[in-house]
Amino acid sequence: MQDGTLLGNVEEQYDQALKNIIDIVISEGGRSTDIARISIFLVEKPDGSRIRESNNKYFPSGPPAMSWLYVAGLFRPDVKVEIEGIAAID
């Protein structure tokens, strides 16, 4: 969330991370379709149907290229998802 509050499960964190990335792109004059690629780092396997819901919500025309990487841990034990994004804004 904008105040730095971390949501509980991996699916909630994924949804919030996508929202944060898209909010940043929009703040720079872009749209979700300007996101060319995202890399997702996860510490546990998410519920695929909930991930699809988030993707459909934020990328109604289809998601950008994605890499899914499972890792042993992230920078804090309560962080379950980290996303890096690349966008090209005209």
N, C-alpha and C positions, 0 to 999 in steps of 0.2 A: 504494500500500500504506500501511498505518498508519504505517510508519516513514519515509514520504516517498520510498521507492524508486520510481522510474519504470520501468514495463515498456516493452519495446521497440517493438512495432508498434502501429498504430492500433487494431486489433481487441482486442489485449490491454489497451491503455489504456482503451478503451471499456468493456470488461467490468469492469475494476477500478474505473472511475469510477462505474458503476452500483452495484457492490457498496458502495462508500463512501457513496453517497447513501442507499441502503437501510439501511445500518448506522446512519447518523445518524438517519433517521426512526424506526427501531426503538428506538434509545437514548432517544428522546423519547416512547415509548409508542405509536408508530404501526406501520403495516404498509405493504408496497409498494403496496397498493391505495389508500392515503391520498395517494399522489403524484398530483397533478392534472395536472401539465404538466412537461415537461423540454425544454430547448433544448440542442442539441448543436452545438458549434463544432468543425469539422474542418479540417485543413490538407491532407488527401488523401482520396481516395475509398476506403472500406473494402470488404472482401469481404462482400457482402450476406448470404451464408449464415451467416457467423460472427456477424454482427450479430444476425440472427434467432435464432441459438442463445442468445446472451446475453439478448435480450429474452424469449425463452421461459423461460429459467432464472430470471430475476428477476421477471418479470411473467407467471406462468402463466395468469392470467385475461385477458391482453391488456395491452399497454403503455398508458400514459397518452398524452394528446395530446403530440405531439412536433414540434419544428421542427428541421430540419437546415440548418445554415448553413456554407458553405465559405468559409474565410478565408485570407488570404495568410500569416498566421503568428499564433502565440500568444506568451505572455510569455517562453518559452525555446525555442530551436530544437528541442530533443528532445521537447517537448510537442506531441502530435499531436491531442489531444482535450481539450476542456473542456466540462463539462456543468453547467448551472444547473437546479435543480429547485424546484418549488413543491409543498408538501404541506399538507393540511388535516387536523390531528389533533384528534380530540374529546377 
